[in-house]
Amino acid sequence: MSRRFFNIISRTFYIIGVIPYFTFSGLAVLVLLRLNRGFLDRKFYVATNKRTRFRRRFPLLDFCFLGNRNLADPNPWFSQRDYLAAHRSAAKCGPVLHFLLFSRNRPTGRGEALHRAAIAAGLVSVIPNASRTATSVADPSRAHVVLDMWPEVKADLDDLRDVARGATPTSEIQRRLVTNPRGLPDAVVERYACAVVAAMPRDVRHLVLVPWLGVSGGSEVVTERVFAFLRQRYDGGLCIFSPDAEFDLPVTERARFGMPVVAINDIAPALTLEQRIRVLDRVLIELRPGTVHCINSSVGWSAFRTNGKFYSPDTKIFVNIYSDVRIKEGAPVGFFWSFLPFMLDGLAGVIADNETIIGKARRYFGLTAPQMERFHVVRTPVLGLGGEHPPHRFRPVPEGPRPRRTLWMSRIAQEKRLDVLRAVAIAAPDRHFDIYGAILAVSQKVDLSWVDELPNVTYRGRFEDLASLPTDDYDSYIFTTSMEGMPISILEVALLGLPIVAPDVGGIGEFVGPQTGWLVSGPDAVDEYLAALKEIEANPDLARQRVEAARQRLVERHSWEAFSRSLLNLPGYVQPDVGHERQQSA
């Protein structure tokens, strides 16, 4: 009995406290509706809510004291619930009061989409679209035809994606937003920029932008070759500059490059990407080098995409491209897709190590003939680097049967498709596979746990140079990958004299073919890999013939002489008034 009594008392006090609030709120709505005649559509309000005698006779009072509190809509174009969802502050006084008191540029209802409730109440008649209500004439039993067409439909959608690449939110974007430090004041960034300019050598004629040094990889080999060429052509006026956050080579290890090396991280390692672009901008404006060669520097690419056309009157800008990088589901990313088509007119030249990527640029970006003249193929040299005649580098190819053992040599990375190598090794248990390659800290993690599970696979780690590889222990070389330019490892293996099995990816098909090796149709062609290895084992004479043909192709395309000639023929790359070739000592 006492509990029921207290419940009655509590409800009584609640009603006593709430009645004045609703009375005041209702009176306020009544006044505003009188001032905004037409806002309450009485016919609509009565038709779209439960009809009562009071509501039919006094719709204005009913809405002010009951309908408004229950979030009933006053007209076909104003939804209290939608307005409340868009304006959380309206919860304190109610959507109608908030709208009539604070909203500007109010809609009049003319041209507005009719509220669904008006249609449901029968106030508005809507003629349905016949195509949406008619019974389909398609035979339901033929639904499988659409499924069969999916590969062609997907190919068309992929082509459309390449033409109009949208911004795709990824976890990498979130990571950068979380890890990037807060921006420094402009004055502090300017002081850092002045300090970087002061650390640069005077009279820089040829500036090379790199993200890092001392890291193994194909593009790093190209960089080393470029440095060697520049040292031959210039007697001073060279500088290596790293504006990127990844650079961490100690000062004590930079002398071997034979030219000054300066990095933003030497002075201000905490700068953001935007601030690093500003520092690079100051460097280019202050020094005005005749040539700037950007090799994989994200800061350099970003600066040239924004300001390249402003630098080009004083500076010849060159960039390197290798492949059209794609990530999951084939989404295009990287310099080729995100930068190149938007900055091409500010570049003096685009350097590629294969013709395939140049053909893709023409096809994907619809480039004009004058734009295509900026593209140049400069193939990576592996012969004659020490000045000797190329054939003297070739080691003899052993005759007769060789061990049933295959070499895999490259950088350990996700795009190198070690999962394909695993599938090949499982299908060929009588053949042993040795993996040589470095795991880079800047690369995404690659799962190698399966190596310990297969008795015919061994991970040997990184190697110092080609001479350290036990080449005579192998009868073949297998290369797996999903995106490439012209991989250095394939050229080096041809130099060593091993038969090559590689996929038709990127520029690989320009070197590996029916005469020079075994080219499989794609990254996942496991059966073709196995067939090629069996043919090499069964026909060593054929393997030796293709090795010799591959070596001849090295002589024709990948010698130091051909490399130097290609760079000299790039318009504006070597400054004609100051560049000269050093006299080489005997």
WOFEN-V940264 format. One record per backbone hydrogen bond with DSSP energy under -0.5 kcal/mol. NH is the residue of the N-H (numbers start at 1). CO is the residue of the C=O. If there is no record, write none. Layout:
BEGIN
<<NH CO> <NH CO>>
END
This chain:
BEGIN
<<5 1> <6 2> <7 3> <8 4> <9 5> <10 6> <11 7> <12 8> <13 9> <14 10> <15 11> <16 12> <17 13> <18 14> <19 15> <20 16> <21 17> <22 18> <23 19> <24 20> <25 21> <26 22> <27 23> <28 24> <29 25> <30 26> <31 27> <32 28> <33 29> <34 30> <35 31> <36 32> <39 36> <41 39> <41 74> <42 40> <45 41> <46 42> <47 43> <48 44> <49 46> <56 52> <57 53> <58 54> <62 58> <63 59> <64 60> <65 61> <66 62> <67 62> <68 63> <70 66> <71 68> <72 67> <75 78> <78 75> <79 77> <80 78> <83 79> <84 80> <85 81> <86 82> <87 83> <90 87> <91 88> <92 89> <94 90> <98 94> <99 95> <100 96> <101 97> <102 98> <103 98> <103 99> <112 109> <115 76> <118 115> <119 115> <120 116> <121 117> <122 119> <123 118> <124 118> <128 126> <132 129> <133 129> <134 130> <140 138> <142 139> <143 140> <145 142> <146 143> <147 143> <148 144> <149 145> <150 146> <150 147> <152 149> <153 149> <154 150> <155 151> <156 152> <157 153> <158 154> <159 155> <160 156> <161 157> <162 158> <163 159> <164 160> <165 163> <166 164> <168 166> <169 167> <173 170> <174 170> <175 171> <176 172> <177 173> <178 174> <179 175> <180 176> <188 185> <189 185> <190 186> <191 187> <192 188> <193 189> <194 190> <195 191> <196 192> <197 193> <198 194> <199 195> <200 196> <200 197> <205 203> <205 237> <206 237> <207 291> <208 239> <209 207> <209 293> <210 241> <211 295> <221 217> <222 218> <223 219> <224 220> <225 221> <226 222> <227 223> <228 224> <229 225> <230 226> <231 227> <232 228> <233 229> <234 230> <239 206> <240 260> <241 208> <241 239> <242 262> <243 241> <244 210> <247 244> <253 250> <254 251> <257 254> <258 255> <260 238> <262 240> <264 242> <266 263> <267 264> <268 264> <271 268> <276 272> <277 273> <278 274> <279 275> <280 276> <281 277> <282 278> <283 279> <284 280> <285 281> <286 282> <287 283> <288 284> <291 205> <292 316> <293 207> <294 292> <294 318> <295 209> <295 293> <296 294> <298 296> <301 297> <302 298> <303 299> <304 300> <305 301> <306 302> <307 303> <308 304> <310 307> <311 307> <312 308> <314 311> <315 311> <316 290> <317 315> <318 292> <319 349> <320 294> <321 351> <325 323> <327 331> <330 327> <331 328> <333 325> <338 334> <339 335> <340 335> <341 336> <342 339> <343 339> <343 340> <344 340> <346 343> <347 344> <348 317> <349 317> <350 374> <351 319> <352 376> <353 321> <358 354> <359 355> <360 356> <361 357> <362 358> <363 359> <364 360> <365 361> <366 362> <367 362> <372 368> <373 369> <374 371> <375 372> <376 350> <378 352> <378 376> <382 558> <383 558> <387 384> <392 389> <393 390> <394 391> <395 495> <398 396> <405 403> <406 432> <407 476> <408 434> <410 436> <412 438> <413 411> <416 413> <417 414> <420 417> <421 417> <422 418> <423 419> <424 420> <425 421> <426 422> <427 423> <428 424> <431 428> <432 404> <433 456> <434 406> <435 458> <436 408> <436 434> <437 461> <440 412> <440 438> <443 440> <448 446> <451 448> <452 449> <453 450> <454 450> <454 451> <455 453> <457 454> <458 433> <460 435> <460 458> <461 435> <468 465> <469 466> <471 469> <473 470> <474 471> <475 405> <476 405> <477 499> <478 407> <479 501> <482 415> <483 415> <487 485> <490 487> <491 487> <492 488> <493 489> <494 490> <495 491> <496 492> <497 493> <498 493> <501 477> <502 518> <503 479> <504 520> <505 503> <507 485> <508 505> <510 507> <511 508> <512 508> <513 511> <516 513> <517 513> <518 500> <519 517> <520 502> <520 518> <525 522> <526 524> <529 525> <530 526> <531 527> <532 528> <533 529> <534 530> <535 531> <536 532> <537 533> <538 534> <539 535> <543 539> <544 540> <545 541> <546 542> <547 543> <548 544> <549 545> <550 546> <551 547> <552 548> <553 549> <554 550> <555 551> <556 552> <557 553> <558 554> <560 383> <563 559> <564 560> <565 561> <566 562> <567 563> <568 564> <569 565> <570 567> <571 569> <573 570> <574 570> <575 573> <578 575> <579 575> <580 233> <582 232> <584 582>>
END
